[in-house]
């Protein structure tokens, strides 16, 4: 592809925000475009972040080979050189310091990008084996569908498998898992994920209603027990007690030990004697 662009009128492409040669005044090549610098691992994640950032800046043509380096005599050579050097700086700032040193003498952003692709984009046998081993060790456990999906999706970007995801779900999702597997053809990962999210939300709603019903039933039972207890005053339910003999079921005014035991005919002869003795005293 030629290094020139089709512009509106005779506008300078370096001043046209729609042009790939335009550089916004706020650009700062001294910062990294991604949150985590590339250190030789997780290349696909790093690559995705870089592509998103460079696409927003309209600079993808400088790394994908679609824009060739113009001749030194070309009017756009200076603009191309500025943009190329800016992108080189962005890439180097987004690499681990040790890794960046191996690219310091590359002259174009395209050469750096191509070398990175040649080094890290190919998945070798040991990498595939390691990914499979990691997949076999991952289970949903106590994670939500969203947390589990996010954790394992990074591996699927290189070795995507819907079946692996479904096999590792908790048994409580067995119903929707069966429905997904019964579809012919199988759902996409996005559709399967949305179905599982809906199932998870429905289960949370059901669990909440069940807990609320149990709490209400318990409260009603407590209310019934409390109501039956309040139907009788505490004084009625309390046992009788004698302060003289310290025994239950009678009071001091009816204590036989104090007033005498009744005879078989109902006459208390001891009570009379007790009264006479008290009178003489």
Beta strands, then each sheet from edge to edge (+ up, - down):
end
